[in-house]
Amino acid sequence: MSLGRFQFHQPSTTSEACALGLEYGRQSAFLAGGTELLVDLRSGRKKVDHVISLDGLDELKNITIEDGALHIGALVPLSDIAESEAVQSRFPALSNAIETMAGRQIRNRGTMGGNFCCGVPCSDTPPIACAAAAEVVLVGPEGTRTVEAQQFVLAPRVTVLNPGEILTEIRIPEQPKGTGASFKRFALRKGSALAVASVSVWVRMEEKIIREARIFLGAVGPIPLPAIKAAALLVDQKPDDEIFAQAGALAAKEAQPISDLRGSDQYRRDVVRVLTERALQQACERAEGSC
Ligand SMILES: Cc1cc2nc3c(=O)[nH]c(=O)nc-3n(C[C@H](O)[C@H](O)[C@H](O)COP(=O)(O)OP(=O)(O)OC[C@H]3O[C@@H](n4cnc5c(N)ncnc54)[C@H](O)[C@@H]3O)c2cc1C
């Protein structure tokens, strides 16, 4: 199938891109790396008359550190994020998540902004960003707003973005001493296989006790899904195999998986249970190591 016919726009500023997005509304789509959009256009899942390239927006292509927080430009290629010294030293779980995604060619083109904006339930970077309590910055015709990463995806392929709005940056807050995070994912093969399930964990520890925990599940719900009961169970507990197993069992119950060609509902719950245990183990080790 062909991509279909559309007019191609190449704005050089964010405000120009927003204005085009507002003018053409649902008849248009922003193009970042194109690894999702071009597949959708070619398959006919999406049809638009206008494609607005974001490639000219150089201000969205940097990773910076401000007040200890990581600011990741929406257009930074996934492979650059994974290899960034700033990301690896401040929030290695994000590098780990990206390294599991797709193959090298897709990671060289695809962006974290695009991974968020497609709103697909099996997107890998939103759950680990949610676990880190990240925020996303949106710039649109009405101005700039900041939204919690957790609030960004509303339903499969539906986000809070308004017509003409562009996601410009993902902000990962400073990770204080005593905190650690982990991303664990299972797919049917290595390389270019979408997740059957993923689990993202963040913990804060004090004197070898877990004081705060966040768990987000990927590919087993319509949005990056918080496993609220599993996370609550961990608070004020010693990190050991027994409590990890109990949290894993609760997370499996909280998952909302569908059955499809990648796995049945029950299989996915079993995967969530095991991944939660492994992610908790690693997150707690990292937290203890950072004290
Ligand atoms: C072979 C293959 C394997 C893949 N494997 C994985 C995988 O393992 N894990 C995974 O999570 N994903 C995977 N993907 C999906 C895709 O590569 C990722 O979601 C990627 O991060 C999308 O980024 P992009 O820059 O290419 O987005 P695009 O394709 O350019 O855009 C995706 C959507 O987001 C919108 N958009 C993009 N950027 C912005 C922005 N800054 N502001 C507003 N709207 C925007 C576009 O209009 C479009 O609707 C795979 C895709 C392919 C083809």
The ligand as a Gaussian input file, in Angstrom:
#p B3LYP/6-31G(d) Opt

LIG

0 1
 C        9.424000      -2.448000      13.529000
 C        8.925000      -1.589000      14.648000
 C        9.208000      -1.957000      15.964000
 C        8.745000      -1.175000      17.016000
 N        9.029000      -1.593000      18.301000
 C        8.607000      -0.839000      19.339000
 C        8.902000      -1.265000      20.680000
 O        9.557000      -2.285000      20.930000
 N        8.415000      -0.484000      21.705000
 C        7.697000       0.648000      21.469000
 O        7.300000       1.302000      22.432000
 N        7.424000       1.073000      20.211000
 C        7.856000       0.352000      19.144000
 N        7.569000       0.766000      17.865000
 C        6.736000       1.965000      17.662000
 C        7.525000       3.281000      17.386000
 O        8.791000       3.010000      16.835000
 C        7.713000       4.091000      18.657000
 O        6.464000       4.382000      19.235000
 C        8.470000       5.419000      18.409000
 O        8.939000       5.919000      19.634000
 C        7.585000       6.467000      17.723000
 O        8.337000       7.667000      17.615000
 P        8.405000       8.465000      16.238000
 O        9.270000       9.633000      16.493000
 O        8.820000       7.577000      15.119000
 O        6.884000       8.889000      16.077000
 P        6.008000       9.251000      14.727000
 O        5.816000       7.998000      13.984000
 O        6.729000      10.356000      14.016000
 O        4.728000       9.785000      15.402000
 C        3.849000       8.938000      16.132000
 C        2.569000       9.727000      16.462000
 O        2.826000      10.758000      17.402000
 C        2.582000      12.062000      16.853000
 N        3.721000      12.869000      17.304000
 C        5.033000      12.519000      17.221000
 N        5.788000      13.398000      17.882000
 C        4.962000      14.343000      18.360000
 C        5.153000      15.509000      19.155000
 N        6.372000      15.869000      19.588000
 N        4.083000      16.234000      19.495000
 C        2.832000      15.882000      19.079000
 N        2.587000      14.776000      18.345000
 C        3.633000      14.010000      17.995000
 C        2.506000      11.849000      15.346000
 O        1.632000      12.784000      14.749000
 C        1.955000      10.442000      15.260000
 O        0.570000      10.451000      15.428000
 C        8.017000       0.003000      16.773000
 C        7.751000       0.392000      15.438000
 C        8.214000      -0.391000      14.398000
 C        7.919000       0.034000      12.987000

